[in-house]
Amino acid sequence: MTRYSVLLHRQQPEYLAACYAPTGSGIRTTLQAEDACSWVLPETASRVARHISETLGVEVSIKTCAA
């Protein structure tokens, strides 16, 4: 099953590792794709990505990953 993770484009790319709500609670990042949190629906990943981008002022992208 395809899932979707959020990649932050910083000096060194980082994956979003925890985000319990789109309001930003519990945000962490990781360098390891396998430690990234992921979503089943691309729309959910997109909402989170947009929030992270606006809040942190960083470019983001959505990557597909295996479940």
C-alpha positions in Angstrom: 0.0 0.0 0.0 1.3 3.4 -0.9 1.7 6.0 1.9 2.9 9.6 1.8 5.6 11.3 3.9 6.6 14.9 4.1 10.2 16.0 3.3 11.6 19.3 4.5 14.1 20.9 2.2 16.7 22.3 4.6 20.5 22.3 4.4 20.2 18.5 4.9 16.8 17.1 3.9 14.7 16.0 6.9 11.5 14.0 7.1 8.7 14.9 9.3 8.8 12.3 12.1 5.8 13.2 14.3 2.9 15.5 13.8 -0.2 14.6 15.8 -2.4 17.3 14.4 -2.2 19.9 11.6 -2.0 22.5 14.4 1.7 21.6 14.8 1.7 19.7 18.1 4.5 17.1 18.4 6.6 18.2 15.4 9.9 16.3 15.1 12.2 15.6 12.1 14.5 12.7 11.2 17.1 12.1 8.5 16.0 8.5 8.1 13.1 7.9 5.7 12.1 4.7 7.5 11.6 6.8 10.7 9.2 9.3 9.1 5.6 9.4 9.8 3.3 8.8 6.9 -0.3 9.1 5.8 -2.6 6.9 3.7 -4.3 9.8 1.9 -2.2 12.3 -0.1 -4.7 15.0 0.8 -3.8 14.6 4.5 -0.1 14.7 3.8 -0.7 17.8 1.6 -2.5 19.6 4.5 0.3 18.8 6.9 3.0 19.8 4.4 1.3 23.1 3.8 1.1 23.8 7.5 4.7 22.9 8.1 5.9 25.0 5.1 3.9 28.1 6.3 4.8 27.7 10.0 8.5 26.9 9.6 9.1 28.9 6.4 10.7 25.9 4.6 10.1 24.3 1.3 8.6 20.9 1.5 7.6 18.0 -0.8 5.5 14.9 -0.4 7.2 11.6 -1.0 5.7 8.2 -1.6 6.8 5.4 0.7 5.8 1.7 1.3 3.7 0.8 4.3 
